[in-house]
Amino acid sequence: MENATFGNNPNAFGNSTSDDVLSKTTAGAHAAVSSLADAADGAARKVKPAIEQVAAVAHKVVDRAAASAAPAVDWIGEQSESLKATQKKLVTDTSTYISANPLMSVGVAILAGFFVSRLIRH
């Protein structure tokens, strides 16, 4: 079957007027998208140096913090070794004393328990 056209209104499949409108709309949309893309690129170019500067400052701060923390970490490591050695010596000395004086150790423990209970009650 053949498509019939009347005057300036051909059917939708062969309408040159709607093709022109579609082309103009598409061109306008492409122009708008290009304009937005250009604006985004321009903004990114303007913001990039500021972001790089902030990142550089952040790196410097982290480096300074790490440099400041290093001596403290070393000191804590040294002190922990010293504390471990002191703890071992205290445990050894206490065990030796208790072995040498068992009755005195029990008496001291009872007396310490009595004082602790009095402190807790009042």
C-alpha positions in Angstrom: 0.0 0.0 0.0 1.2 3.5 -0.8 1.5 6.3 1.7 -0.7 9.3 0.7 0.4 12.9 1.3 -1.7 15.9 1.2 -0.3 19.4 0.7 2.6 20.3 3.0 1.8 17.6 5.6 3.6 14.4 4.5 3.4 11.5 7.0 5.9 11.2 9.9 8.2 9.0 7.9 9.0 11.5 5.2 8.5 14.8 7.0 11.3 17.2 6.1 10.0 19.8 8.6 10.3 17.4 11.6 13.7 16.3 10.4 14.8 20.0 10.5 13.4 20.5 13.9 15.0 17.3 15.1 18.4 18.3 13.6 18.2 21.7 15.2 17.2 20.2 18.6 20.0 17.7 18.4 22.5 20.4 17.4 21.3 22.6 20.3 21.7 19.7 22.7 25.2 18.9 21.4 26.1 22.6 21.8 24.8 22.7 25.4 26.6 19.5 26.3 29.8 20.9 24.7 29.4 24.1 26.6 28.9 22.3 29.9 31.9 20.1 29.2 34.1 23.1 28.4 32.9 24.8 31.6 33.7 21.7 33.6 37.2 21.4 32.0 37.9 25.1 32.8 36.8 24.6 36.4 38.9 21.6 36.7 41.9 23.4 35.3 41.4 26.2 37.8 40.9 23.9 40.8 43.7 21.5 40.0 46.5 23.8 41.3 44.6 24.4 44.6 44.1 20.7 45.1 47.8 20.0 44.4 48.8 22.7 46.9 46.5 21.3 49.6 47.9 17.8 48.9 51.4 19.0 49.2 50.7 20.8 52.5 49.0 17.6 53.8 52.0 15.5 52.8 54.3 18.0 54.7 52.1 17.8 57.8 52.2 14.0 57.7 55.9 14.0 57.2 56.4 16.4 60.2 54.1 14.3 62.4 56.0 11.1 61.5 59.3 12.8 62.2 58.0 14.1 65.5 56.6 10.8 66.5 59.7 8.7 65.7 61.7 9.8 68.9 58.6 9.1 71.0 58.2 5.7 69.5 61.8 4.9 70.2 61.6 6.2 73.8 58.4 4.1 74.4 60.2 1.0 73.0 63.1 1.6 75.3 60.9 2.1 78.3 58.8 -1.0 77.6 62.0 -3.1 77.7 63.0 -1.4 80.9 59.6 -2.0 82.4 59.6 -5.7 81.4 63.0 -6.1 83.0 61.8 -4.4 86.2 58.7 -6.5 86.3 60.7 -9.8 85.9 63.1 -8.7 88.7 60.2 -7.8 91.0 58.5 -11.1 90.4 61.7 -13.0 91.0 62.5 -11.0 94.2 59.0 -11.5 95.5 59.1 -15.2 94.8 62.4 -15.5 96.6 61.2 -13.6 99.6 58.0 -15.7 99.9 60.0 -18.9 99.7 62.4 -17.7 102.4 59.7 -16.3 104.7 56.4 -18.2 104.2 54.8 -17.3 107.6 55.8 -13.6 107.4 54.3 -13.5 103.8 51.0 -14.9 105.0 50.9 -12.5 107.9 51.6 -9.5 105.6 48.9 -10.7 103.2 46.3 -11.0 106.0 47.2 -7.6 107.4 47.0 -6.0 103.9 43.6 -7.7 103.3 42.4 -6.3 106.7 43.4 -2.7 105.8 42.0 -2.9 102.3 38.6 -4.1 103.7 38.6 -1.2 106.2 39.2 1.3 103.4 36.5 -0.2 101.3 33.9 -0.1 104.1 34.5 3.6 104.9 
